[in-house]
Amino acid sequence: MDYLAEASGWVASGCVLAAFLMRRMRPLRRIAIASNVAFIAYAIQLGLLPILLLHVALLPINLWRLWEQGFVGDVPQGQPRSSWAVTALLLAVLLAPGPAAGREAPASPAGEVRFLEAGGLGGMLLLPAHRPPTGLVLLFSDGQGADPRSATYVDQLLGGDIAVFEIQSGEEDGVAVARATAMLPAAAGLVGVPVGVLGFGAGARQVLSFGHGVAARVLLYPGCAGLADASATAADPLLVLHGGSDASNSAQACAELVTQLGRAGRPVRRITYADAGYAWDYPSYGQAHRILLPRPDGAGLVAALPWPELAAMSAAQVASFLGLAFRTGTR
């Protein structure tokens, strides 16, 4: 969860608690106004429309009632004259822009985004913003359509001047995918640019079984057991990433896979994240909770615990691996 959003939530919750402890109406109105403002900030940052609408409606009501009770004008006997100033100061603090306010949003690493179809394979083509692409990476989702975990990897690849083709349809037929992949660089206007492939879960298994003609491949938690003989004759560099606590990708099975694929001199690298489970890069949408996803081998479901910080690191490692493979033809 974003730090400012979390802070707004704690302030709002504290104000609600304080409101229940109030005995006099005017202090209660002031703390209710602070609660409204904090909840509005919290709801805007997390996109919580019902909470936003409720507190947008309550804020003017509480302000009006406080006005009626002497927020300005004559102060009742015994009431400190500074009370209205305290309320105004609290509102100013809550409404004041944070350190990042007023700054321009970071520019998107994508210079161009367009839908592209080649040989029955359809998806979104994203081109780097500043320099010509040094490579083109196809993203294979863990199922049909765009994959929600791809965003972090797309940003890292584009930042490394690598174009991305995020497959959205047509990946069911492996033979058709291989044929379409050969056509993609020309269709994208990137003739002569090396092509790499990256897959999540079941998509990684498809990437491994892919034929020749790619410059590098990346497999994210593919379900290593039973894959040792797949694509054993290919020579392009390969990177396997998996969690050390992933029941569907045991360390032994992934080690055997890497050993088998590297026997013919193929450059193969394996990265194991000791405390990570399956699909650590799945977005948490502001909540750190377990998500049930299909196992890569299709045999039931597996729990995934999002780990955003690790996702950023794995995306950087993937982009570095592919960038080096495109430039030198090695790991």
VENPEPE-V593331 format. One record per pair of residues at least 24 apart in sequence whose ideal C-beta (glycine too) atoms are under 10 Angstrom apart, sorted by the first residue. I is the first residue (numbers start at 1). J is the second residue. D is the distance in whole Angstrom. If there is no record, write none. Layout:
i = {I,I}
j = {J,J}
d = {D,D}
This chain:
i = {1,1,1,1,1,1,1,1,2,2,2,3,3,4,4,4,4,4,4,4,5,5,5,5,5,5,5,5,5,6,6,6,6,7,7,7,7,7,8,8,8,8,8,8,8,8,8,8,8,8,9,9,9,9,9,9,9,9,10,10,11,11,11,11,11,11,11,11,12,12,12,12,12,12,12,12,12,12,12,13,13,13,14,15,15,15,24,24,25,25,25,26,26,26,26,26,26,26,26,26,26,27,27,27,28,28,28,29,29,29,29,29,29,29,29,29,29,29,30,30,30,30,30,30,30,30,30,30,31,31,31,32,32,32,32,32,32,32,33,33,33,33,33,33,33,33,33,33,33,33,33,34,34,34,34,34,34,35,35,35,36,36,36,36,36,36,37,37,37,37,37,38,38,40,40,41,41,41,45,46,46,46,47,47,48,59,63,63,106,108,108,109,109,109,109,109,109,109,109,109,110,110,110,110,110,110,111,111,112,113,113,114,115,116,116,116,116,116,117,117,117,117,117,117,117,118,118,118,118,118,118,118,118,118,118,118,118,119,119,119,119,119,119,119,119,119,119,119,120,120,120,120,120,120,120,120,120,120,121,121,121,121,121,121,121,121,121,121,121,121,121,121,121,121,122,122,122,122,122,122,122,123,123,123,123,123,123,123,123,123,123,124,124,124,124,124,124,124,125,125,125,125,125,125,125,125,125,126,126,126,126,126,126,126,126,126,127,127,127,127,127,127,127,127,128,128,128,128,128,128,128,128,129,129,129,130,130,130,131,131,132,132,132,132,133,133,133,133,133,133,133,133,133,133,133,133,133,133,134,134,134,134,134,134,134,134,134,134,135,135,135,135,135,135,135,135,135,135,135,135,135,135,135,135,135,135,136,136,136,136,136,136,136,136,136,136,136,136,136,136,136,136,136,137,137,137,137,137,137,137,137,137,137,137,137,137,137,137,137,137,137,137,137,138,138,138,138,138,138,138,138,138,138,138,138,138,138,138,138,138,138,138,139,139,139,139,139,139,139,139,139,139,139,139,139,140,140,140,140,140,140,140,140,140,140,140,140,140,140,140,140,140,140,140,140,141,141,141,141,141,141,141,141,141,141,142,142,142,142,142,142,142,142,142,142,142,142,142,142,142,142,142,143,143,143,143,143,143,143,144,144,144,144,144,144,145,145,147,147,147,147,147,147,147,148,148,148,148,148,149,149,149,149,149,149,149,149,149,149,149,149,149,150,150,150,150,150,150,151,151,151,151,152,152,152,152,152,152,152,152,152,152,152,153,153,153,153,153,153,153,153,153,153,153,153,153,154,154,155,155,155,155,156,156,156,156,156,156,156,156,156,156,157,157,157,157,157,157,157,158,159,159,159,159,160,160,160,160,160,160,160,160,161,161,161,162,162,162,162,162,162,162,163,163,163,163,163,164,164,165,165,165,167,167,167,167,171,171,171,172,174,174,174,174,175,177,177,177,177,178,178,178,178,178,178,179,181,181,181,181,182,182,182,193,194,194,194,194,194,194,195,195,196,196,196,196,196,196,196,196,196,197,197,197,198,198,198,198,198,199,200,200,200,200,200,201,201,201,201,201,201,201,201,201,201,201,201,202,202,202,202,202,202,203,204,204,204,204,204,205,205,205,205,206,206,207,207,208,208,208,208,208,208,209,210,210,212,214,214,215,215,215,215,216,216,216,216,216,216,216,216,216,216,217,217,217,217,218,218,218,218,218,218,218,218,219,219,219,219,219,219,219,220,220,220,220,220,220,220,220,221,221,221,221,221,221,221,221,221,221,221,221,221,221,221,222,222,222,222,222,222,223,223,223,223,223,223,223,223,223,223,223,223,223,224,224,224,224,224,224,224,224,224,224,224,224,224,224,225,225,225,225,225,225,225,225,225,226,226,226,227,227,227,227,227,227,227,227,228,228,228,228,228,228,228,228,229,229,229,230,230,230,231,231,232,232,232,232,232,232,233,233,233,234,234,234,235,235,235,235,236,236,236,236,236,236,237,237,237,237,237,237,237,237,237,237,237,237,238,238,238,238,238,238,238,238,238,239,239,239,239,239,239,239,239,239,239,239,239,240,240,240,240,240,241,241,241,241,241,241,241,241,241,241,241,241,242,242,242,242,242,242,242,242,243,243,243,243,243,243,243,243,243,243,243,243,243,243,244,244,244,244,244,244,245,245,245,245,245,245,245,245,245,246,246,246,246,246,246,246,246,246,246,246,247,247,247,247,247,248,248,248,248,248,248,248,248,248,248,248,248,248,248,249,249,249,249,249,249,267,267,267,267,268,269,269,269,271,271,271,271,271,273,273,273,273,275,275,275,276,276,276,276,276,276,277,277,277,277,277,277,278,278,278,278,279,279,279,279,279,279,280,280,280,280,280,280,280,280,280,280,281,281,281,281,281,281,281,281,281,281,282,282,282,282,283,283,284,284}
j = {45,46,284,285,286,287,288,308,45,46,286,98,100,41,42,45,98,99,100,101,41,42,43,44,45,46,47,48,286,42,45,46,286,38,41,42,45,98,37,38,39,40,41,42,43,44,45,46,94,98,38,39,41,42,43,45,46,48,38,42,35,37,38,39,41,42,93,94,36,37,38,39,40,41,42,43,51,55,94,38,39,42,38,39,90,94,69,79,65,66,69,65,66,69,70,71,76,79,83,84,87,83,86,87,62,65,66,61,62,63,64,65,66,67,68,69,71,87,62,66,71,83,84,86,87,88,90,91,62,87,90,58,59,61,62,63,65,66,58,59,60,61,62,63,65,66,71,87,90,91,94,62,87,90,91,93,94,59,62,94,60,61,62,63,91,94,90,91,93,94,95,94,95,94,95,94,95,98,286,285,286,287,285,286,286,91,87,91,155,155,158,154,155,156,157,158,159,160,161,164,154,155,158,159,163,164,158,163,163,164,166,188,168,165,184,187,188,189,168,169,170,180,183,184,187,165,170,179,180,181,182,183,184,185,186,187,188,170,176,177,178,179,180,181,182,183,184,187,169,170,171,172,173,176,177,179,180,183,165,167,168,169,170,171,173,176,177,178,179,180,181,183,184,187,165,167,168,169,170,171,180,164,165,166,167,168,169,170,171,180,184,150,154,164,165,166,167,168,163,164,165,166,184,187,188,189,190,154,155,157,158,162,163,164,165,166,158,161,162,163,164,188,189,190,157,158,159,160,161,162,163,164,158,159,161,158,159,161,160,161,161,163,190,193,157,158,160,161,162,163,164,185,188,189,190,193,194,326,160,161,162,163,193,194,322,323,326,327,160,161,162,163,164,185,190,193,194,195,196,215,216,322,323,325,326,327,162,163,164,165,181,184,185,188,190,193,194,195,196,197,214,215,326,162,163,164,165,166,194,195,196,197,198,214,215,216,217,218,318,319,322,323,326,164,165,166,167,171,177,180,181,184,195,196,197,198,199,203,207,210,214,217,164,165,166,167,168,171,197,198,199,200,203,207,218,166,167,171,177,197,198,199,200,201,202,203,204,205,206,207,210,217,218,219,220,166,167,168,171,199,200,201,202,203,206,199,200,201,202,203,204,205,206,220,221,222,279,282,293,294,295,296,171,200,201,202,203,293,294,168,169,170,171,172,203,169,171,199,200,201,203,279,281,282,200,281,282,283,285,200,201,220,279,280,281,282,283,293,304,306,311,315,198,200,203,281,283,315,281,283,311,315,281,283,308,311,312,313,314,315,316,318,319,198,200,218,220,281,311,312,314,315,316,318,319,322,315,319,312,315,316,319,312,314,315,316,317,318,319,320,322,323,196,198,315,318,319,322,323,319,315,316,319,323,316,318,319,320,322,323,324,326,319,323,326,193,194,196,319,322,323,326,188,189,190,193,195,196,198,190,195,197,197,199,203,206,199,203,206,206,206,209,210,211,211,206,207,210,211,209,210,211,212,213,214,211,210,211,213,214,211,213,214,326,236,322,325,326,327,329,236,326,236,237,239,318,321,322,323,325,326,236,238,322,239,318,319,321,322,296,279,281,282,293,296,248,249,278,279,282,293,294,295,296,297,302,304,293,294,295,296,297,298,296,240,241,242,249,296,230,296,297,298,230,296,231,238,232,234,238,240,257,261,234,234,236,236,238,325,322,325,326,329,267,321,322,323,324,325,326,329,330,331,268,321,322,325,269,314,317,318,319,321,322,325,249,254,257,258,261,270,296,249,278,279,280,281,296,314,318,246,248,249,254,273,276,277,278,279,280,281,295,296,302,304,248,249,254,257,296,297,248,249,250,253,254,257,278,295,296,297,298,299,302,248,249,250,251,252,253,254,255,256,257,258,270,296,297,249,250,252,253,254,256,257,296,297,253,257,297,253,254,256,257,260,261,296,297,253,256,257,258,259,260,261,263,257,260,261,257,260,261,261,266,260,261,262,263,264,266,261,264,266,261,264,266,264,265,266,267,266,267,268,325,329,330,266,267,268,269,321,322,324,325,328,329,330,331,262,266,267,268,269,270,321,325,331,267,268,269,270,271,317,318,320,321,322,325,331,268,269,270,271,272,269,270,271,272,273,276,280,281,314,317,318,321,270,271,272,273,276,277,278,280,272,273,274,275,276,277,278,279,280,304,305,307,310,314,272,273,274,275,276,277,272,273,274,275,276,277,278,280,305,272,273,276,277,278,279,280,296,302,303,304,277,278,295,302,303,277,278,279,293,294,295,296,297,299,300,301,302,303,304,276,277,278,295,296,302,325,329,330,331,331,317,321,331,313,314,317,318,321,307,310,313,314,305,307,310,304,305,307,310,311,314,302,303,304,305,306,307,302,303,304,305,303,304,305,306,307,311,304,305,306,307,308,309,310,311,313,314,306,307,308,310,311,312,313,314,315,318,306,307,308,311,308,311,308,311}
d = {9,8,8,9,5,7,8,10,6,8,8,9,10,8,9,6,6,9,8,9,8,6,9,9,4,5,10,10,7,9,9,10,9,9,9,9,10,9,9,5,8,9,4,4,9,9,7,9,8,10,8,8,9,5,9,9,8,10,9,9,8,9,4,9,8,8,10,7,9,8,4,4,9,8,5,9,9,9,9,8,9,9,8,8,9,9,10,10,8,9,6,9,7,5,7,8,9,8,7,9,9,8,10,9,9,10,9,10,5,8,10,6,4,9,9,7,8,8,9,7,9,8,9,8,4,10,7,9,10,9,9,7,9,9,5,10,9,9,9,7,10,10,5,6,10,7,10,7,8,7,9,10,8,5,7,9,6,9,9,10,9,9,6,9,10,9,9,6,9,5,6,6,10,9,9,7,8,10,9,9,6,10,9,9,10,10,10,9,10,9,8,8,6,8,8,4,5,9,9,10,8,9,6,10,9,8,8,10,9,10,10,9,8,7,8,6,6,10,10,8,8,9,10,10,8,9,9,9,5,8,9,4,5,9,8,4,8,8,7,8,9,5,3,8,8,5,8,8,8,5,10,10,8,5,9,8,6,10,8,6,9,7,4,7,9,7,6,10,9,4,7,8,7,9,10,8,6,4,6,9,9,9,5,5,4,4,7,8,9,10,9,10,9,8,7,5,9,7,7,7,5,8,9,9,5,9,9,6,10,8,6,10,7,5,8,7,8,10,10,5,8,8,9,9,8,5,8,8,5,7,6,9,7,9,9,10,9,7,10,5,7,9,9,9,9,9,10,6,6,4,9,10,9,10,6,6,10,9,8,5,6,9,7,8,9,7,5,7,9,8,5,7,10,10,9,6,5,7,6,7,8,6,7,8,4,8,7,5,8,6,9,7,6,7,6,5,7,5,7,10,10,9,9,6,7,5,7,9,10,8,5,7,6,10,10,9,10,8,9,9,6,10,9,8,5,8,6,9,8,9,6,7,7,7,5,7,9,10,8,9,8,10,6,7,5,6,10,10,8,5,8,8,8,10,10,9,6,6,8,7,7,4,7,9,8,3,7,9,5,5,9,10,10,10,10,8,7,8,7,8,6,8,8,5,10,8,4,4,5,5,8,10,10,9,9,10,8,9,7,7,10,7,9,9,8,7,8,9,7,8,7,9,7,7,10,7,9,9,6,9,7,10,10,9,10,10,7,5,9,6,9,8,7,9,5,5,6,10,9,9,7,10,9,7,10,9,10,9,9,8,9,9,6,8,8,5,6,10,8,4,9,9,10,7,9,9,9,8,9,10,8,5,9,6,7,10,9,10,9,7,10,9,8,9,4,6,9,7,4,9,9,10,9,8,8,8,5,7,8,9,10,9,7,10,9,10,5,8,8,5,10,9,10,8,9,9,10,8,7,6,6,7,7,10,6,7,10,10,9,10,9,10,10,10,8,10,10,8,7,9,6,6,7,9,9,7,10,7,9,10,6,5,9,7,9,10,8,9,7,7,10,6,10,8,10,9,8,5,9,8,10,9,8,9,10,10,9,5,9,7,7,9,10,10,9,7,10,10,8,9,7,8,9,10,9,9,10,8,7,10,7,7,8,4,9,9,9,10,7,8,5,8,7,8,8,9,10,10,7,8,6,8,9,10,10,9,9,10,9,8,9,9,8,10,8,10,8,10,10,8,6,6,7,9,7,6,9,9,4,7,9,9,8,10,10,9,9,10,10,9,5,10,7,7,9,10,9,9,10,10,9,10,10,10,8,9,7,9,8,8,6,7,5,9,10,9,9,6,6,8,9,10,7,9,9,9,7,9,8,5,9,5,6,10,8,9,10,9,6,3,4,9,9,9,9,5,7,9,9,4,4,8,7,4,8,9,9,10,8,7,9,4,9,8,8,10,8,8,9,7,8,9,9,5,9,9,9,9,8,6,5,9,8,4,7,10,10,7,9,8,9,8,7,9,6,6,10,8,7,8,10,7,9,8,9,7,7,8,5,9,7,8,10,8,9,10,7,4,7,7,8,9,9,5,9,8,6,5,8,7,7,5,7,9,9,9,9,9,8,5,8,7,8,7,10,5,8,9,8,7,7,5,7,9,9,8,5,8,7,9,9,9,6,7,7,9,8,8,6,8,8,10,8,10,7,5,8,8,3,5,6,9,6,9,9,9,9,10,5,6,4,7,7,9,10,9,8,6,6,5,9,10,9,9,9,7,5,5,9,9,10,8,10,9,8,7,9,6,8,9,6,10,10,10,5,6,7,8,9,10,5,10,10,10,9,7,10,8,9,9,9,6,5,8,10,7,6,10,8,7,9,9,8,6,8,7,10,8,9,10,8,6,6,10,9,8,7,6,5,10,8,5,7,5,8,9,4,8,8,9,9,7,7,7,4,9,9,5,6,10,7,8,8,8,7,4,9,10,6,7,10,5,9,10,8,8,8,6,9}
